[in-house]
Amino acid sequence: MTKKKVFIISHSHWDREWYMPFEQHHMRLVTLIDNLLDIFKNDPDFDSFHLDGQMIALDDYLAVRPERKPELAAAITAGKLQIGPFYILQDDFLISPEANVRNMIIGRDQAREYGQEVKLGYFPDTFGNMGQTPQMMQLANLDTAAFGRGVTPTGFNNQVSDANYASQYSEMWWQGPDGTKIMGLLFANWYSNGNEIPVDRAQAKAYWDQKLEDAEKYAATDNLLMMNGVDHQPVQSDVTAAIKVANDLYPDYEFIHSNFNDYLAALKADLPTDLSTIHDELTSQETDGWYTLANTASSRVYLKQKNTVNERLLDSVAEPLATMAYLAADYPHDRFRYAWKLLLQNHPHDSICGCSVDEVHREMLTRFAKSSEVGRYIAQDALTVLANRITTTGFNADAKPFVVVNTSGTAKTGRVTVTIEWARRNFSEAGTIQSQRAELMAELKKLPTLQVVDSKGQPVPFRLEKSEVDFHYDLPKDRFRVAYQAIELTITVAVTALPAFGWQVLALAPAVTSTPALPSLVVDEQTVANDWVNIQVAKNGSLTVTNRETGRKYQGLLVFEDTGDMGNEYIYKQTADNQAILSTDFPFDWRVVHADDVGVTLEFVHHLQVPVSADDQLLVEQQAVVDITHRTAKRSSDVRPLDITTTVTLSRDSRQVQCRSTFNNQMRDHRLRVLFKTELATMTNDAESIFEVVTRPNRPAATWQNPTNPQHQQAFVNLHDANDGLTVGNIGLNEYEILPDSRTIAITLLRCVGEMGDWGYFATPEAQCQGPISCDYSFELHDDSDDQRLASYQRARDFQVPFSVMQTTAHTGELPVAGQYLTNQTPELAITSLKRANNTDGVTLRGYNLDKQPVTLQVKRADWQASAVNFFEEALPTVPVDQLGPAEIKTLLLAQK
């Protein structure tokens, strides 16, 4: 009789930082790996240790034990330490598509410095799994993914039952929205089902009787997986002795200390034909809804905001600028990798999710700052090089030219603010610093009438925001710093339809002719309008917005809702009073800030009265570790003012309305959202996720008991019916909910809680997010056409990508005064990356299909040819270059012919 095989894999799910600060976990990691190296030498029966799929653990270890690197490398070469394929274990949904890809690239590259990576997409504890995982794994040469959440069967807390998310086995096929299918491996009894195996025979008998029964309940084959470890678990040093006991007790089983490579080989050789196929994203859709952990998208929102800005700086500003500016030999690969690694260190699920103790998230702010400063340095240097290559002549001698660059993947209309140096006095020049300043102040008072013109001399709408004399310095690369004072004029300029990866030169100059008046925007006591949008201020402080093309009117936009929160960093739970405070029930003020050729800006101040916190019962329940579903706390009767100041900006040439809300949060235990009531006749919503626009039901499954249905988004969420639609964009506001009765889009601006949650009581006062807060979001109306809907998606994505702009000198260059690095004539293509190739002199461009229909791909650069490649820039000769399938992710390698 063939024995059943029990594959025991020693591992430790290494939370780099969580309920202790990073260095506390770090020191324990050093001890773990020290112990492993000793075991490798002393126990020949110890097969190997799986290092949790993340290469950062080696970086962290070697930061303390650099002298053991040869020993570590030898253990990896011998297969004793199983490493890779990722750099960190990320949260799928809260980091960008490119961050997910760079995690795979950096992880694989570092693993191959030692040897071969484990060929397994490893997601043991991600808080849900992205729908594009199958396609992404295939593009990273992986055919299997292991995960712990989102599918039944399971012995954890996220059982599901719908056929799309269910499997009779712990092994299944997983199919993504584009049709790609890989093997899925569920940790049905969690990734600790073989932890702390007893050596004592009586204890081992009781242990294995239960463990084998649990595993066989779900296993598709006679190859059973036992994960010997759990969260930051020290290695079980006597596991091989325990295995000998198990083999003696159970003659019908063969217990093997093993590794994933051997286990997967045995599993795939024995797979039955009746495996289930699960589909798309796995977020525990068919559960009671309490433990999906989706509210981590709104924990410590400030982290998500900084992360989004940091990601766009690297993948959508600095990398495209450097690609456009430098030859391949000069491209700063090393600096980019340094910046990306700093950023990725903030992307583990317990970090970016905001569900750790305060010390962890304090340290994250430093990493964000460091990564961003590197990105800004690269971007500024690249922009300087690019500007010097562009011809800027053709303006009057006293004009001050400046270059505007669009690094996004579609034509961009909007506003850019730039500070122009009009005149300067270097400290090294004659006179004292004080007399130089006096001269500049006198000159400032005599400024001529100014205008902004393009290279053809045509006026461009602009606004003078500020004029002053200020101190600055230059840092030349070939000599000592230059300190100076200068007249500085800060202007905001209207930019219209600047092409993707395109540039133009404008100039601030003395006006030589009167600027012709543009057709006026409609601005009266209650109404603002351009060609597409009419905005009316309602008596309750909300907005009534009309699509002037279709006539569809939306009432009740821009309403603020505040509710109590007695949950934790993982889960929102409204306080027992169920009290929702709406801005429409309180006074408000509003005024017109700007109304000129650049556009119209309105300012609203909503004066809410909000409870200062939850009542005293909440702390009692927190300290007693009462499950949030059983808490009874209410909101305090003590209320204080919460004034929310919101600017609403409508440009002359754009359908998109941009908003910024600022306030000083001094309240605790609450959630603040902005609501967009649509009443559109639709049962589903579309939202940007990782490399896809995912369609989700507005109402959860019948099993859902949670009164809320939080969801993740990247740049936008959309509701549309057969006639009209509304897209809401954001910058780092990753949580939304659809209120199904009114089809209202609710965007979480802030969620404030006082404890971490999970398995004990960990106070997190800084998760109350007290202090000044600023939130950026947008909305856009569209008709029933796919063209307008997809264009609104692109503009929501571009909302996160600012124009790049800098003043330059008048000079000639090899590039024209207005130009484009490459053309993208595919409206459905959402470009996520343009950068120099890692391994050749070419350029890689990556993006995905926003639509669910195949399209012709039209991306071109003169005299360059394109080929399809995977994430590692390896050729995919059977993949067509000129076609983009539904939900397809495409990476093109562009090389000179």
N, C-alpha and C positions, 0 to 999 in steps of 0.2 A: 504493500500500500504506500502510495506517495504521501509523504508528510506535508502538512501545511507548514509554510515558512513564516516566521515572525521576524521581521526586519526591525531591529532596535537601533535607532539613530540618536546618538548623543548630541545635544545642542543646548544652546541657551538663547532664548529670544531676548536680545540685548537692547533694552530701552536705554538709549544713550543718556537721556535725562528725562525725569518724570516726577515722582513724588519726593525725589531728592535732587539737589543741584547737580549739574553736570560732573563736577570734580568728584563728588561722592560716588556716583556711578562709575566714573573713570577709574578711580583707585581700585574698585572691585573688579573691573575689567582686567587691570594689570595682574591682579592676583589670579583670576581665572586662567589667563593665558600662561602665566608662570607655571601654574599647576598642570596645565595641559602639556607643556613642553616636558615636564618631568615625567608625566604618565607615558608619553610617547616613548621615552627612553627606557622606562622600567616595566611596562606591561605590553608584551608582544601580542597579546590577544585583543588589545584595544584597537579596533579597526580605524576609527577616525572620529573627528568632531566637526559638526556642521556649524560654521561661524555665522549663522543667521542670515546668510545671503547679502551681507553688507560689508564692503571693503573698508569703510571708515573705522571699523574696529581695529584694523591693523595700523592705520594712521595714529589712532589714539594710543595704542599700546606702544608703538615705537617712539612716540613723543616722550615717553618715560623710560623705555628700555631700548634705546637705539643699539646697544651693544649686542642684543640678542637677535638682530635681524638675520644674520647668517643661519642661525639655528632655526628661526622661524621659516625662512625660505626653504631650508632643507626639509622641514616637516611638511610644507605645502607640496614640494616636489615629490615627496614620498607618498602623498595622498592622505597623510594623517590629519592635516587641517584642510577642510573643504571650504573653499572661499568663493565669493561672487554669487551672482553676476552683477549685483547692483552696488552703487556707492553707499546709499543709505536706504532704509525701509521707510518710504515716504507715505504721506497721505495722498491717495490717488487724486481726489477731487479738488483739493485746496491749493495745489501747485499747478503751474501752467503745462500745456502740452510739451513745450520745449524743455521745461525743467524735468519732466518725466523722461524725455529722451536723453538729456545730458546726464541724468542719473545712471542710465544704462550704459552710455558711452564711457563715462569716466570710470564706472565700476568695472566694466569689461577690460578697459585698457590697463587699469591698475592690477587686476587679477592676472593678466597675461604677462605682467612684469615678473610674476612668480611662477606661473604655470598655467594650467587650464582651469577656467571657471566652471562651476557647477551649472549644467545646462537645465536650469529650472527657474521659471519666473516665480519668485518667492514673495508672497503677500500674506504672511500668517495672521497679521493683526490689523490690516487696513480697515478703516471704518466704512466698509462698502467697497465694491470693486467696479472700476470704470468699464463701460460697455465696449470700448475699443481695445481692451486688453488682448483678445485673440490676435487682432491685426498687428498690434504693437509688438507682441511677442514674436510673431512670424517675421517682422521686419528687424528683429534682433536675434534671429536664428535660434529661437526657442520654440519648442512645440508643446510644452506642458507648463501649466501654472498651478501652484498650490496656494490655497487660501483658506481662511477660517470663517468667513461670514457670508451671509446672503442666500444660502441654499440649504434646503433640508435634504437629507437627514443631518441632524446635528444634536449633540448633547449639550450645547451651550445655550445662549439666551436669545437666539434669533431664528427659531423655527419658522419655516414657510411652507406653503402648501400648494400654491398655484403651479400649474404644469410648466410654465416658463421658468420657474425658479426651483423646481423640485427634481430630485433624482432618487431612484430606488437604491442607488449605491453611493458610496463616497467617491467613486470614480465616475466621470461623465465626459461628454463632449460639450465644449463651450463655443458657441457661435456668436460672432460679433455682427454689428449692423451691416457690414459690407459683405458678409457671407463667409469670412475666414473662420475656420474651425480648428481648435486645438484641444488637447486633453486637459480637463480640469480635475484637480485633486483636492477634495475637501477634507480638512481636518475635522472629521465628523464628531469626534470626541475631544476636540481641541488639540492644540499642539503640546499638550502635557499628558497625553493618555498613557505614556509609558514612563512617567516621572517617578523617581525614588523607588526603584525596584528592590524589594526586600531580598536579603540573603538568607535570613532565617526560613527554614523549610515550611513551618506552619504558616507564617505570615505570607510567604511567597505563594503557597497554595490558595489562600483566600484572595490574595491580590490578583493572581493570574486567572482564577476562575471567573472573576468579574470582568477583568480587562479583555480577556479573549471573547467572552460573550458580547461585550459591547462592540468590539471591533468586527466580529463576524456578523453582527446585525446589519452592517452596512457594506461590508467589503464585497466587491464584484468578483474577486478571485481568492485563491487560497494563499495569497501573499498579503500578509497583514502588516500594517505599519504601526510602529510604536515609537512615539516621540519622547525620548528620555531627556526631559528638561522642561523649563517654563521660563517666565519672565526673569531675566538676569539671574538665572539659577547657577550656582556653582556646579562644576562637573561632578558627577557621581563617580568617585574614584574606584569603587568596588563593583562597578557595573558588570565587568566580565565574570567576576565570581558569582554574581546574581544570575547571570545567564547560564552558567554551568548548573546551578541549582534548578533553574527552570527546565533545562534539557533533561535533567534526571527525573523531574516530576512528571513530565508530559512526553511520553515516548512517541505520540502521534504528531508532535510538532517539532520543528527544528528552529530553535531560537538562534538568531545570528546578530552579532554586533556588526552593523553595516553602515551604508551611506546611500544617498539619494541616487547616485548613478546606478548602483547595483539593484536597488529596489525598483527603480523605474524600468530597467531592462527586463527584470523578471515579470513585473506587472504587465508591460506591453505585450509580452510573449503569451500571456494567458487571458487577455481581455475577452469577455463574452460579446456576443453580437447584439445584445439587448440593452446596451448602455443608453441612458437618456441623453437628450441634448437640451442644454439650458441656453438662454438667449440674452444677449446685450448686458446692460449694467445690472449688478447684483447688490441691491441695497436693502435687503430684508423687506421687500415690498408687501409681502403677505403676512406680516407678523402683527402683533398688537400695537406696534408703532412706538413703543416706549424706549427701546434700546437699540435703535438704529444709529444713535450717536451723531445724527445729522446736525444737531445744534452746535457741534463744535465749529461749524461754519460761522457762527456769530459770537463765539467766545473770544474775548480780547480782540475786538474788531481791528484795533490799531495794528496788530500784527499782520492781519490780512491786507490792510491798506499798504503798509510798508512793503510787504512781499510783492504785491502787484506792481507797485511803482518800481521796485528793484528789478523784477523780472522784465518789465517792458524796457527799462533802461538798458539791460544787457541784450535781450533778444530782438528788440524792435527799434532801438536807437543806436547803441554803440556798435553792435555787430554790422548792421547795414552801412553805417557811416564808415567804419573801418574797411569794409569790402569795397565801397565806392571810392575810397581815398587811396588805399595802398595797393601796391603790387603784392603778389603772393608772398614774396620773400620777406616783405616788411610787415605782414599781418601779425598782430601781437597775440598769437595763440597762447603763449604762456601766461600772459596777464589775464586773458579771458578765462582760462582754466582756473586760475587762482580765484578770480571773482566768482565763478560759478561754484567752486567748491565751498567757498565761504557761505554762499547763499544756500546751497544744498544742506549745509549743516543745520539750517533752520527748518528743514523740510521733513524730518521724521514725524510720524503721526502724533506723538505726544508733544511735539514742539509746535509745529505750525497750527495744530488744532487748538492750541491755547488751553490745553487740559493738564497742565503741570503746576507745580508750585511757583510762587512768584520769582524766586531766584533764577529759575530756568528762563523765564520770559524776559527778565531784565538782561540776561546775557545775550539773548537773541537780538535785542536792540543794537548791541555793539556789533554783532556780526552783520546785521543789515547795513549799519552805517559804514563798516569797512568795505563790504562788497559794493555798495553804492558809490563810495568815493573812488574805488578803482574804475567802476563803470564810467563815472563822470570824467575822470582823467582821460580814459581811452577815447571817449566820445569827443571831448574838447580837442584833443590832439588830432583826431581824425578829421574833425570839422575844419580845423585850421589848415591841414594839408589839402583837403578837398577845396576849400575856398581859394587857396593859392593856385590851384590848377584851373580855376574857372575865370574866364575873361570878364572883367568888371569895368571895362572902359566904356565910353559912350555917354557918360553923364557930364554935367557941367563941372568945372574945376573945383567949385566949392561944395559939391555934393558929397555926401557920406554914404558910400555903398554898403549894403549888407546882403548876405546870402541867406535865403530861406530854403530848407531841405525837407522834403516829405519822405520819411523812412518807413512809412506804412505801405501795405500791399495794394492799396487802391487810391484813386484820386481823392484828395482831401481838401475840404473847404472849412475854414474856421478863422480863428484869430491867433495872432502870435504877438507876444510882447518882447521888445528888445530895447536895450539901453544903448544909445548912440553917444559915443564920445565926440563932442562938438569942438572942443579945444582943450589943450592941456598945458601944464607947466611942470616939467620935471624938477625934482628937488635939486638936481645938479645945476640947473640953470641959474642965471644971475638973479640976485634979490633974495630976500628972506622968504620963508614959507608963508609968513603972514602977508607980505606984500604981494606975493604971487596969488594968494587967495583973493586979495582985494581986487587985483586986476581981473581975475576970472569972474568975480561977482559983478563987476561993472560991465563986463562983456555980456554976461548973462541977461542983464537988464535991457540990452540993446539987440536981442535976437530978432532977426527978420521974421516975417510971415513965412511959414514953412509948408511944404507939401511932400508927400511921398510919391515917387514916380517909378514906373517900370523902365526897362531898357529902351522902350520906344517913346519914352517921354510922356506916356499916358498916366494921369493921376490915379493913385490907388487910395481908397478910403483909409484914413488913419485917425487916431486920437492921441493927443499929447496928454500923457498921464501925470508926468512929473518932470520938473527941471530943477537941477541943483548942482552945487559944486561939492565934489566928494573926493576922498583919498583912495588911491588904488596903487597897485604895483604890478609890473611885468616880471616874469621869470624867464629870460632868454635862455636857450639851450647852450649858448656859446659864450656867455659873459655873466657878470654879476647882476643882481636884481636891480630894477629901475623903479624907484618910487616917484609918484607924481600926484598932482591934483588935477581934476578935469571938470569941465562943464559936461554934465551928463543929462541927456534928454531921453526919458523913458516913453516909448510910444507903443500903442497897440495898433496893429495893421490887419486889415481884412485880406485874407488870402482865399482865392477862389479857384477850385478845381486844379490844384497843383498835382501833377500826375504821380502815380506810385513810383517811389525811388527816384523822384525828380527834384530839380532845383530851379530857382530863378533868382536873379539879382535885382534888388530894388535899391532905392537911394532916398535918403532924407536930404532935402535941398531947399534953399530959399525959393519961394514961389515966384515963378516968372509969368504965369498967367493965372487967371481966376479958375478955380476948379468948378466944372459944371455940376450943378445940383443933380443928385440922383433922385429917382422917384421915391417919394417919402414913404417910410414905414407908417402904418396906421398906429397912432398913439393918442388916446384920449383919456378921459377920466377913469374909464373902466375897461378899456380894450387895447390890446396890442395885436398887430397882425403883420404878416408878410404874405407872399403869394400863396403859401400853402397852409398856414396855420393862423387861426384866430384864437386869442387867449382873452378870456373875460375873467375879471376878479369877482367872485361871488360874495354875497353879503356875509357869509360865514367864514371867509378867509380861504376857501378852497378855490380851485380853478375850474372853469368850464372851457374846454378846448374843443374847437371844431376843425375838422379836416375840410378845408375850403374846396377841395376837389370833389369829395364824395358827399359832403354835407353832414357826415356823421358827427354827432355832438357827444362829448364825454363830460359828464358832470361828476364832480367829486374827486378831482385829481389833486394831488399834493395835500393830503390830509395826514396829520401826524397822530399816531396812536401810541399811548403809553400804558403798559400793563405791569402788574407785579410779577416777580419771578422768584419762586422758592426752590428752583432747581439747582443745578451745579454747572460746572464747565462743560459737561457732556450733554446735558439734557435741560431744555426749558420746561418748566412746569408753572403754570399761572397760579398765583395765590388763590386761596379758597374763596375770596370774596368775588372773584370773576369780574373785577371792575376794570373796564377799559376807558381810559381818559382820551378824549378826542380833541384835537385843536379847534374843531368847528364849534365847540362849546365854550370857547374863551375869546376874549378880545384879540384883535390883531391890528397892526399898522402896516402900511405899505407906501412905497414911493417909487418914482421913476428916477433911477440913478443916472442912466445914460439913454439918450435917444438921438442918434446921429447916423452918419453913413456907415459906421462900423456895425451898428445894431442897437438893440434895446436891452437894457438891463433893469429889471425890477428888483426891489428889495422888500421882503416881507419879514415882519417880526411877529411871531405867534407867542402869546403870553399864556403859557399853561401853568396850572397849579398841580403839583405832583407830590405824592407822599414821599417823605424823606427816606423811607426804608420799609422793609417788612416789620411786622411786630416782633415782640420778644420771643414768641413761640418758635420762630424759625431757628434761632440759635440753639434752643433746647433740642429741636428735632435734628439739627445738623450734628450736634455733639453726641446724640444718642444713635447716630447713623441710621436714622429712620429712612426707609426707601422713599424716594420722592413721590411715588404714586400714593403713599399713605400719609403724606404731610397735610397739616390743617392750618398752617400759618396764613395770616391775612396781611394787608398793608397797614402801615401806621396811620393814625388819624392826624398826625402832624404833617402839614403840607407846606411846600415852599415853591417859589416861582421858578419855572424853567422857561427861559426865553429862547426861542429858536429863530435865528436869523437866516433867511434863505434868499440867495440871489437867483433869479431866473433870467437867463440870457437867451434871446432870440436873434440870430444873425439874419442879415438881409437875404443871403443866398443859401440857406440851409433849412431843411425840414426838421432838423433835430433841435430840441430845446434842452439847454444844459442848466443844471441846478447845482448849487453848493449850499449845504446847511451847516451852520456853525452854532455851537452852544457850549456852555460851561456846565458840565454834569457834576452836580454835588449830591445826587441822589444815589441810593443803593438798592439792590434787589429789584431791578426793573428791566423792562425791554422797551425800546423805542423803535417804531417802524414808520415808514412813509408809505401811504396807500395811494394806488391808482385804480379807481373804480372804472370798469369797462362795460359791464353788462353785455359782453359779446356772447353770441350764441355758440359756444364751443365747450366740449367736454375735456379738451386736452390743452396742454401748453407746450411750447418749445423753449428750450434753454440751451445755451452753449455749455458743453461739458468738455471733456478731454478729446480733442480731435473729432468732435461730432456735435451736431445739433440734435439733441435727444428730445423725443416726444414723450411726455409723461401725462398720466391721467390727472385731472383736477381733483377728483375724489379718490381717496385711498380705498383699499380692499375692504370687504365686509368684516374681516378679522380685526381691523384697525380700531383700537380703543383710545389712543392718544387724541385729544381734541384738536391738536395741531398736526400739520403735515409738512414739516420743513424739508426743503430741497436745496441742492447745491447748484450754483451757477458759476461760470467764468465771467464773460463780459456782458451777457444779456439774458433776458427772459422775454418771451413774446406770447401774446394771445391774439388769435385771429379767427374770424369766421369766414363765411362765403363772400362777404362784402368788404370788411374792414379789419384793421388790426392795430395793435399798439405794442411797441418794443421799448422796454426799459433797460437802459445800460447802467453800468456802475464802474467805479474804480475801487476794487478791493472790498466790495460788499457782497460776500459770497453766499448769503442765505436769502432765500425768498420763499414765499408761500402763496398759493392761489386760494383765495377765499371763494369756495365754489358757488355759493348762492348768488353772489353779485359779480363773479369772475373778476374779483379785485386782485391786483398784483400788490403784494405786501413785501417791501424790501426792508430787511433789518438794518438799522443804522447803528444800534448799540444794544448790547445785552450785558447786564451787570449782575454778578453773583459773588458770593463770599466763600465758596468752598470748591475744591477740586472735584470731589465725588469719587465714584468707583468703590473701592473696597474698604475705606475707612474715612475718618474725618481729617481733612487737611485744609486748614484755613488759608484762603487766598485773598486777602484784602485788596491787592492791586488788581484783581479781576473785576472789581467794582468800577474800574475805568473812570475814576473821578478826575476832573480837570477839563481843559479846553478840548473840544472835539470838532472835527471838520469832516464832512462827508460829501463826495462828489457822485452825481448820478445824472442821467439824461432820460428823455422820453421822446418818441417819434411816432407819429401817426402814419399809416399807410393804407393803400386801397387793397383790392382783392388780387392784385397781380403778384406773381412770384418776383418780378423784377424789383418792385418797390419794397417788398418784404425783405428780400435778400440784401438790398441796398441798405435798409435800416439795420440789418445785422452787421454789415461791414462798417457802417458809421459808428455803431455802438462799440465795436472792437477798436476802431481808430480813435475813439474818445479817450482810450487809455494811452495813446501814443502822441505826445506833443510834437509840434514842428521843432526842428533844430534850426537855430538862427545865430548868426554872429556878424559883427561888423568886420569889414575888410578894407583893403586899400584899393586904389584904382590900378589895375595891372592887366596884362594880357596873359592868356593861358591856353592850354591845349583843349580845354573844354569850353563849349559855347556858353553864352550868358544865360541861357535857359536850356535845360536838357533833361535826359532821363537815362538812368543806368540800364534799365531793362523795362520791357513793356509787359503788362498783364492785362489781357483782354478777355479774361474769364471771370465774370461777375460772381460765379459760384465758388471760386477758389479763395479760401481764407488762408493767407500766407502767415506762417508762424515763424519762419526763419529765412534770413538771407545772410550767408557768411562764406568766408573762404573755406574751401575744403580742407579737411585735416590732413589728407594724405597725398594730395596732388596740387597742381597750380590752379585748378579750377575753382568754381564757386558752386555751393550747394544752395538750392532753394527748396523749402519744404512748406507744405500746406495740406489742406483737406477740403473735401467737398461739403459745402454748407447745405447742399440740397440732397434729396433722396432719389434724384434722377441722374443718369450718366450724362456727361457734358464733354464737349470738345475742349481740350486744354490748349490755350494760346498764351504761352509765355515765351518771349523772345528777347535775345540780345544779338545785335548785329555781329556777324562773322563768328558766332559761337554755336556749337551744337550741343544738344541735350541728350542725356541718357538717364534711364531710371536706375536708382540705387537704393539699398536699404539704409537703415540708420547708421551703419558702419561704413557707408560709402562703397559697398561691394556691389558689383554690377548685377542687375536683374534683367537679363537679356530678353526674357519673354514678356516683360511688362511694357505695354505701349506707352510711348512718351506723350502722345497727343490725345490721350483719352483719360478721363477722370471718372471713375465709377461712383455709384452711390456710396457716400460715407467713406470713400477711399482716402487714405493718407498717401501722399506722393512726395518723394524726394527726388529732385532732379540734380544731376551733376552737369554743370555748364562748363564747357571747355572750348578753348579757341580751336578753330578748324585748322 
